[in-house]
Amino acid sequence: MKKIYLACPYSHRHKHIKKIRTLQADVKAAELMEHGYRVFSPISHSAPIAEFCSPENNSSYDFWLNQDFWILEVCDELHVLCIKGWDKSKGVAAEIFKATELGIPIIYHDTIRGLKVNTW
C-alpha cells in the first residue's frame, strides 16, 4: 500500500480561506484513503494542533516544515492538491523541492471527488 503525502496551500490572511483549504484537504485525503492509500495530510493533521501551539510556533514556517518533512521522507509519493493558490504557496514549493531532491514521484490533482477544485 503506497504512503502518500498530500500537499496543498494553507496560509492566507483570511481565516475562512484557511478553513476552506483544510476542508478541501480533508475531503481529498478521505478520497485517497478510500482508494487504498495510506495518507498523511499535513494541513488536516496540523491545523487543529496549531491552535494549541504558542503564537511564535503557530505562525512559524520552519516549525511546521520540521514537523512535516520527516514524514515526507518516508512516503512513496507526493500528491499536490492544486486548489487556488497552490502555485504561489511557499510551503507547497518547499514540499515539491524536497520530494524532487529525494526522488519521490509527484502527482498533481485538480479534482476532489470528481469535481474540479476551482468549483469549490
C-alpha positions in Angstrom: 0.0 0.0 0.0 1.5 3.3 -1.1 2.2 6.0 1.5 1.1 9.4 0.2 2.0 12.9 1.5 -0.8 15.3 0.4 0.4 18.9 -0.1 -1.9 21.9 -0.5 -1.7 25.6 0.3 -2.9 26.7 3.8 -1.7 30.1 4.8 -4.0 33.1 4.0 -4.8 36.4 5.6 -8.5 35.4 5.8 -9.4 32.7 8.4 -12.3 31.4 6.3 -10.0 30.6 3.4 -7.8 28.6 5.7 -10.9 26.7 6.8 -11.9 26.0 3.2 -8.4 24.8 2.4 -8.5 22.5 5.4 -11.8 21.1 4.3 -10.6 20.5 0.8 -7.5 18.7 2.1 -9.7 16.6 4.4 -12.0 15.5 1.6 -9.2 14.7 -0.8 -7.3 12.8 1.9 -10.5 10.7 2.6 -10.9 10.1 -1.2 -7.3 8.8 -1.5 -7.7 6.7 1.6 -10.8 5.1 0.2 -8.8 4.2 -2.9 -6.4 2.2 -0.8 -3.6 4.7 0.0 -2.1 5.5 3.4 -2.3 9.3 3.5 -0.7 12.0 5.6 -2.3 15.4 5.1 -0.2 17.9 7.0 -3.0 20.5 6.8 -5.5 18.1 8.2 -3.1 17.0 10.9 -1.6 20.3 11.9 -4.4 22.9 11.7 -6.2 21.6 14.8 -2.9 21.2 16.7 -1.7 24.7 15.7 -4.5 26.3 17.9 -2.7 24.9 21.0 0.8 26.0 20.0 2.5 29.2 21.1 1.9 32.1 18.8 5.5 32.0 17.7 5.4 28.3 16.7 1.8 28.6 15.3 3.0 31.0 12.7 6.5 29.6 12.2 7.1 28.3 8.7 10.3 26.4 9.8 8.5 24.9 12.8 5.8 23.3 10.6 8.3 22.1 7.9 10.3 20.4 10.6 7.1 18.7 11.8 6.2 17.5 8.3 9.3 16.8 6.3 10.3 13.7 8.3 7.1 12.1 7.1 7.6 13.2 3.5 10.9 11.4 3.6 9.3 8.0 4.3 6.4 8.5 1.7 6.3 6.8 -1.7 4.7 9.7 -3.5 3.9 13.4 -3.0 0.4 14.4 -4.1 -0.3 18.0 -4.7 -3.9 19.3 -4.4 -4.0 22.1 -7.0 -6.5 24.3 -5.3 -6.4 28.1 -5.8 -3.0 29.4 -4.7 -1.1 26.1 -4.8 1.3 27.5 -7.4 2.1 30.5 -5.2 2.4 28.6 -1.9 5.9 28.8 -0.3 5.1 25.6 1.6 3.9 23.6 -1.4 7.0 24.8 -3.3 9.2 23.6 -0.5 7.4 20.2 -0.4 7.8 19.8 -4.2 11.5 20.8 -3.9 12.1 18.3 -1.1 10.3 15.5 -2.9 12.3 16.2 -6.1 15.5 16.2 -4.0 14.6 12.8 -2.5 13.5 11.3 -5.9 9.9 10.9 -4.7 7.4 11.0 -7.6 4.9 13.9 -7.7 1.3 13.5 -8.7 -1.0 16.6 -9.2 -4.7 16.6 -8.5 -7.2 19.1 -9.9 -10.3 17.3 -8.7 -11.9 16.4 -5.4 -14.5 13.6 -5.6 -14.6 14.1 -9.4 -15.3 17.9 -9.2 -12.8 20.5 -10.4 -11.2 22.1 -7.4 -11.9 25.6 -8.6 -15.6 25.0 -8.4 -15.5 24.7 -4.6 
